[in-house]
Amino acid sequence: MTVPRGAALAAIFAVALAFAAACNKEKTPKVDAAAERAAALERSKKAAFGTQVNALETAKGLEADVNQKAANAVDNAEKDAK
């Protein structure tokens, strides 16, 4: 069985092209998602919506405080009920 010369050259060219494409891929830099998120938050505080971002952070802090006080109140009520 003989392979036509044009088919053999086409196959060799295809393999060489695939190899070249695989070798030339640039490696993507590894990015830490948490660090990027923190940096984006700091940039947003200084941007046009800085007051809204700061207000949101304050609200989240108040939410945590209110939740803690509510949990303490429930614990005290359960302790008094015993």
C-alpha positions as CSV (number, residue, x, y, z in Angstrom):
1,M,0.0,0.0,0.0
2,T,1.5,3.3,-1.0
3,V,0.5,6.7,0.3
4,P,0.3,9.5,-2.3
5,R,3.1,12.0,-1.8
6,G,0.7,15.0,-1.4
7,A,-1.2,13.2,1.4
8,A,2.0,12.4,3.2
9,L,3.2,16.0,3.0
10,A,-0.2,17.3,4.2
11,A,-0.1,14.9,7.2
12,I,3.5,16.0,8.1
13,F,2.5,19.7,7.7
14,A,-0.6,19.2,9.9
15,V,1.5,17.5,12.7
16,A,4.1,20.2,12.5
17,L,1.5,22.9,12.7
18,A,-0.2,21.3,15.7
19,F,3.2,21.0,17.4
20,A,4.0,24.6,16.8
21,A,0.7,25.7,18.1
22,A,1.1,23.7,21.3
23,C,4.6,25.1,21.9
24,N,3.7,28.7,21.4
25,K,0.9,28.9,24.0
26,E,1.6,31.5,26.6
27,K,1.3,30.5,30.2
28,T,-1.4,32.3,32.0
29,P,-0.3,34.0,35.2
30,K,-1.6,32.6,38.4
31,V,-3.9,35.1,40.1
32,D,-5.0,34.8,43.7
33,A,-8.8,35.5,43.7
34,A,-9.0,36.6,47.3
35,A,-6.1,39.1,46.8
36,E,-7.6,40.5,43.6
37,R,-11.0,40.8,45.4
38,A,-9.4,42.8,48.2
39,A,-7.5,45.0,45.9
40,A,-10.7,45.7,43.9
41,L,-12.5,46.6,47.0
42,E,-9.8,49.1,48.0
43,R,-9.9,50.6,44.5
44,S,-13.7,50.9,44.6
45,K,-13.5,52.8,47.9
46,K,-11.5,55.5,46.1
47,A,-13.6,55.6,42.9
48,A,-16.8,57.3,42.1
49,F,-18.9,54.9,44.2
50,G,-16.7,55.1,47.3
51,T,-19.4,56.4,49.6
52,Q,-21.8,53.6,48.6
53,V,-19.1,50.9,49.1
54,N,-18.3,52.3,52.6
55,A,-22.0,52.5,53.5
56,L,-22.3,48.8,52.4
57,E,-19.4,47.8,54.6
58,T,-20.9,49.7,57.5
59,A,-24.2,48.0,57.0
60,K,-22.6,44.6,57.0
61,G,-20.8,45.4,60.2
62,L,-24.1,46.5,61.8
63,E,-25.8,43.3,60.6
64,A,-23.1,41.2,62.3
65,D,-23.5,43.2,65.5
66,V,-27.3,43.0,65.5
67,N,-27.2,39.2,64.9
68,Q,-24.7,38.7,67.8
69,K,-26.9,40.8,70.1
70,A,-30.0,38.8,69.0
71,A,-28.3,35.5,69.6
72,N,-27.2,36.7,73.1
73,A,-30.7,37.8,73.9
74,V,-32.1,34.4,72.9
75,D,-29.5,32.6,74.9
76,N,-30.3,34.8,78.0
77,A,-34.0,34.1,77.5
78,E,-33.5,30.4,77.3
79,K,-31.2,30.5,80.4
80,D,-33.9,32.4,82.3
81,A,-36.6,30.0,81.2
82,K,-34.8,27.0,82.9
